[in-house]
Amino acid sequence: MITGLGIILLQTVFRVHCLRALLCKLWRGINLILSAIFLALRKRINAFGRPPPLIWKSRCAARFDMQRRRPADIIRTIKLHVGFAIGKMVFKLEQPMASSQILQSYGFMFHSLAKKAKLVRWIPPVLDFCLNVDGASKGNPGLCGGGGCIRDKHGTILLAFSNFYGAGNSLIAETRALCDGLRIAHFVGVRLSAIYSDSSTLVHFVQQGKCPSWHTYRWWRSTRDLLQGNVSILSHVFRETNQVADRLANHAIFSMCNEVFWGFNHLPYACRGPLLIDKTGLMNIRLS
């Protein structure tokens, strides 16, 4: 039979086991808070002071100095520091639903910048022709492709291309698409007065005469030679005004082949709608 001392011992072991399970859940919850908040806000949180490692300090104080703190006090202090840091920040981008639910479940409130609607449209060239190019990468890095189109000042398309590049990142796809577009225009004998790309990184480096990455050097060198120093015709545009080239780049990834389309009737169906919108001068809504 189990004696009274045995019962007390079993109760003590059971309580210790429950306390250990509670501390494990507490530790996992704290890790969830820190991983969801501080890793996402690591660059910004330094401006307001990183909260002290209270968990480690409390553990060391309890182990070496015999100063024990209740878990509720540790959680309260951590929440105070986290709430202060988040309250001082304004998120430029809207947070995902999962992250918002985690923050709200622990009583944290955050502020996001309200998005402003802006009306943008495709700008036709004043003279000659213009070239729109774009690159796409599924996975970045992953399967990538590029596309572009050449149009006149009335929005009538002369030709379009869609090329598959295999494995690569978005910068490689953007650079190769620009290079391919310039090569096709040079081969056909078309004079370009404007070149549009929605890659601000690529446009910046080409205008500065610098190669964005050694992975793209051979296409960047060909692009530089084809431009013949006239980099002023290369401009950055919003993605909403570059939809035709974007659809062509995605078409290349799905078809996995290189194609050239002459005229409107030979374009993929996904490109015809954005092309008509650009040609009629309708506005696109951009949220920023």
C-alpha positions as CSV (number, residue, x, y, z in Angstrom):
1,M,0.0,0.0,0.0
2,I,1.1,3.6,-0.6
3,T,1.9,5.4,2.6
4,G,1.1,9.0,3.4
5,L,4.6,9.9,2.6
6,G,4.4,8.2,-0.8
7,I,1.2,10.1,-1.6
8,I,2.9,13.4,-0.7
9,L,5.9,12.5,-2.8
10,L,3.6,11.7,-5.8
11,Q,1.8,14.9,-5.4
12,T,5.0,16.8,-5.3
13,V,6.3,15.1,-8.4
14,F,3.0,15.8,-10.2
15,R,3.2,19.5,-9.2
16,V,6.8,19.8,-10.4
17,H,5.8,18.1,-13.7
18,C,2.9,20.6,-14.1
19,L,5.1,23.5,-13.3
20,R,7.7,22.3,-15.8
21,A,5.0,22.0,-18.5
22,L,3.8,25.5,-17.7
23,L,7.3,26.9,-17.9
24,C,7.8,25.2,-21.3
25,K,4.7,26.7,-22.6
26,L,5.7,30.1,-21.3
27,W,9.1,29.8,-22.9
28,R,7.5,28.8,-26.3
29,G,5.1,31.7,-26.1
30,I,7.9,34.2,-25.3
31,N,10.0,32.8,-28.2
32,L,7.0,33.2,-30.5
33,I,6.6,36.9,-29.5
34,L,10.3,37.6,-29.9
35,S,10.6,35.8,-33.3
36,A,7.4,37.4,-34.7
37,I,8.3,40.9,-33.6
38,F,12.0,41.5,-33.1
39,L,13.2,39.6,-36.2
40,A,10.8,41.6,-38.3
41,L,11.7,44.9,-36.7
42,R,15.4,44.3,-36.0
43,K,16.6,47.3,-38.1
44,R,14.1,49.7,-36.6
45,I,14.0,48.6,-33.0
46,N,17.7,49.7,-32.5
47,A,16.6,53.3,-32.8
48,F,14.5,53.0,-29.6
49,G,16.6,50.6,-27.6
50,R,16.6,46.8,-27.6
51,P,14.7,45.4,-24.6
52,P,17.1,43.8,-22.1
53,P,17.4,39.9,-22.0
54,L,15.1,39.7,-19.0
55,I,14.6,35.9,-19.3
56,W,18.4,35.2,-19.2
57,K,18.9,37.8,-16.4
58,S,16.2,36.3,-14.3
59,R,17.5,32.8,-14.9
60,C,21.1,33.8,-13.8
61,A,19.7,35.8,-10.8
62,A,17.7,32.8,-9.6
63,R,20.6,30.3,-10.2
64,F,23.5,32.3,-8.8
65,D,22.0,35.0,-6.6
66,M,19.0,33.2,-5.3
67,Q,16.8,36.0,-6.5
68,R,13.6,34.5,-8.0
69,R,11.1,36.4,-10.1
70,R,7.6,35.3,-10.9
71,P,7.0,34.4,-14.5
72,A,4.1,36.9,-14.6
73,D,6.5,39.7,-13.7
74,I,8.9,38.7,-16.4
75,I,6.1,38.6,-19.0
76,R,4.8,42.0,-17.8
77,T,8.2,43.6,-18.2
78,I,8.8,42.1,-21.6
79,K,5.3,43.2,-22.8
80,L,6.0,46.7,-21.5
81,H,9.3,47.0,-23.6
82,V,7.7,45.5,-26.7
83,G,4.6,47.7,-26.4
84,F,6.8,50.8,-26.1
85,A,8.9,49.8,-29.1
86,I,5.9,49.0,-31.3
87,G,4.1,52.2,-30.2
88,K,7.0,54.3,-31.5
89,M,7.0,52.7,-34.9
90,V,4.9,53.2,-38.0
91,F,4.8,50.3,-40.5
92,K,5.2,51.3,-44.1
93,L,3.7,48.1,-45.3
94,E,0.5,46.4,-44.1
95,Q,1.3,43.4,-41.8
96,P,0.1,39.9,-42.8
97,M,-3.0,38.6,-41.1
98,A,-1.1,36.0,-39.1
99,S,1.4,38.6,-37.6
100,S,-1.5,41.0,-36.8
101,Q,-3.4,38.3,-35.0
102,I,-0.3,37.4,-32.9
103,L,0.3,41.0,-31.9
104,Q,-3.3,41.6,-31.0
105,S,-3.6,38.3,-29.1
106,Y,-0.9,39.7,-26.7
107,G,-2.5,43.1,-26.5
108,F,-0.1,45.0,-28.8
109,M,-1.3,47.8,-31.0
110,F,0.6,48.9,-34.1
111,H,0.2,51.7,-36.6
112,S,0.5,51.4,-40.4
113,L,0.7,54.1,-43.0
114,A,-2.5,54.6,-44.9
115,K,-2.1,53.7,-48.5
116,K,-2.7,56.6,-51.0
117,A,-4.3,56.0,-54.4
118,K,-2.4,57.4,-57.4
119,L,-3.5,57.5,-61.0
120,V,-0.9,56.5,-63.5
121,R,-0.9,55.6,-67.2
122,W,1.4,54.6,-70.0
123,I,3.2,57.6,-71.6
124,P,3.6,57.2,-75.4
125,P,6.7,58.4,-77.1
126,V,6.8,61.8,-78.6
127,L,8.7,60.6,-81.7
128,D,9.7,57.3,-83.2
129,F,9.1,54.2,-81.0
130,C,9.4,53.2,-77.3
131,L,10.4,49.9,-75.7
132,N,8.8,48.4,-72.6
133,V,10.7,45.6,-70.9
134,D,10.2,43.5,-67.8
135,G,11.6,40.4,-66.2
136,A,10.0,37.8,-63.9
137,S,11.3,35.1,-61.6
138,K,9.2,32.5,-59.9
139,G,10.8,31.9,-56.5
140,N,13.6,34.5,-56.9
141,P,15.8,32.6,-57.6
142,G,13.8,30.2,-59.7
143,L,12.5,29.9,-63.3
144,C,12.8,33.3,-64.9
145,G,11.9,34.9,-68.2
146,G,11.7,38.3,-69.9
147,G,9.4,40.1,-72.3
148,G,8.9,43.4,-74.0
149,C,7.1,45.2,-76.7
150,I,7.9,48.0,-79.2
151,R,5.1,50.6,-79.8
152,D,4.7,53.9,-81.6
153,K,3.2,57.1,-80.4
154,H,-0.3,56.0,-81.1
155,G,0.1,52.9,-78.9
156,T,0.1,50.5,-81.9
157,I,2.4,47.6,-81.3
158,L,5.0,46.8,-83.9
159,L,6.4,43.6,-82.3
160,A,6.7,41.9,-78.9
161,F,9.0,39.2,-77.6
162,S,8.8,36.6,-74.8
163,N,12.1,34.7,-73.9
164,F,12.6,32.0,-71.3
165,Y,15.9,32.2,-69.4
166,G,15.9,29.1,-67.2
167,A,17.1,29.4,-63.6
168,G,18.0,32.8,-62.3
169,N,16.9,35.7,-60.1
170,S,14.8,38.8,-60.9
171,L,17.8,41.0,-61.6
172,I,19.1,38.6,-64.2
173,A,15.7,38.4,-65.8
174,E,15.4,42.2,-65.9
175,T,18.8,42.7,-67.4
176,R,18.4,40.1,-70.0
177,A,15.0,41.4,-71.0
178,L,16.5,44.9,-71.5
179,C,19.3,43.4,-73.5
180,D,17.0,41.3,-75.7
181,G,14.7,44.3,-76.4
182,L,17.6,46.4,-77.5
183,R,19.0,43.7,-79.7
184,I,15.6,43.1,-81.4
185,A,15.2,46.9,-82.0
186,H,18.7,47.1,-83.4
187,F,18.1,44.1,-85.7
188,V,14.7,45.4,-87.0
189,G,16.2,48.9,-87.5
190,V,13.8,50.7,-85.1
191,R,14.9,54.0,-83.6
192,L,13.9,54.2,-79.9
193,S,13.2,57.5,-78.2
194,A,12.2,56.0,-74.8
195,I,12.8,52.8,-72.9
196,Y,10.7,51.9,-69.9
197,S,11.5,49.4,-67.1
198,D,9.9,48.9,-63.7
199,S,13.2,47.8,-62.1
200,S,14.5,50.9,-60.3
201,T,17.7,49.0,-59.4
202,L,18.5,48.2,-63.0
203,V,17.7,51.7,-64.3
204,H,19.8,53.3,-61.6
205,F,22.9,51.1,-62.3
206,V,22.6,51.5,-66.1
207,Q,22.3,55.3,-65.8
208,Q,25.3,55.3,-63.4
209,G,27.4,53.2,-65.8
210,K,27.8,50.4,-63.2
211,C,27.1,46.7,-63.4
212,P,24.5,45.7,-60.8
213,S,25.9,42.2,-60.3
214,W,28.7,40.1,-61.8
215,H,26.1,37.5,-62.7
216,T,24.6,40.0,-65.2
217,Y,27.9,41.4,-66.5
218,R,27.8,40.0,-70.1
219,W,24.2,41.3,-70.7
220,W,24.9,44.6,-69.0
221,R,27.9,45.1,-71.3
222,S,25.8,44.4,-74.4
223,T,23.2,46.8,-73.1
224,R,25.8,49.5,-72.6
225,D,27.1,49.0,-76.1
226,L,23.7,49.0,-77.7
227,L,22.7,52.2,-75.8
228,Q,25.8,53.9,-77.2
229,G,26.0,56.3,-74.2
230,N,22.4,57.5,-74.7
231,V,21.2,56.3,-71.2
232,S,18.9,59.2,-70.8
233,I,16.2,57.5,-72.8
234,L,16.0,54.7,-70.2
235,S,13.4,55.6,-67.5
236,H,11.8,53.9,-64.5
237,V,8.0,53.4,-64.6
238,F,5.5,51.9,-62.2
239,R,4.5,48.3,-62.6
240,E,0.9,49.3,-63.3
241,T,2.0,51.1,-66.5
242,N,4.2,48.1,-67.6
243,Q,1.6,45.4,-67.6
244,V,2.1,44.3,-71.2
245,A,5.8,43.5,-70.7
246,D,5.0,41.8,-67.4
247,R,2.4,39.5,-69.0
248,L,4.9,38.7,-71.7
249,A,7.6,37.8,-69.1
250,N,5.2,35.5,-67.3
251,H,4.1,33.9,-70.6
252,A,7.7,33.0,-71.2
253,I,8.0,31.2,-67.9
254,F,4.8,29.2,-68.4
255,S,5.5,28.3,-72.1
256,M,9.3,27.8,-71.5
257,C,10.1,28.9,-75.1
258,N,11.3,32.0,-77.0
259,E,8.7,33.7,-79.2
260,V,8.4,36.9,-81.2
261,F,4.9,38.3,-81.9
262,W,4.3,40.6,-84.9
263,G,1.2,42.8,-84.5
264,F,-1.7,42.8,-82.1
265,N,-3.5,39.6,-83.4
266,H,-0.5,37.4,-82.7
267,L,-0.1,38.4,-79.0
268,P,-1.1,36.1,-76.2
269,Y,-4.6,36.8,-75.0
270,A,-3.4,37.9,-71.5
271,C,-1.5,40.8,-73.1
272,R,-4.3,42.2,-75.2
273,G,-6.3,43.7,-72.4
274,P,-3.4,45.8,-70.9
275,L,-2.4,46.8,-74.4
276,L,-5.8,48.2,-75.2
277,I,-5.9,50.1,-71.8
278,D,-2.6,51.7,-72.6
279,K,-3.6,52.6,-76.2
280,T,-6.8,54.3,-75.0
281,G,-5.0,56.2,-72.3
282,L,-7.1,54.9,-69.4
283,M,-5.7,55.4,-65.9
284,N,-4.4,52.6,-63.6
285,I,-4.8,52.9,-59.9
286,R,-1.6,52.5,-57.8
287,L,-1.7,52.1,-54.0
288,S,1.4,53.5,-52.3
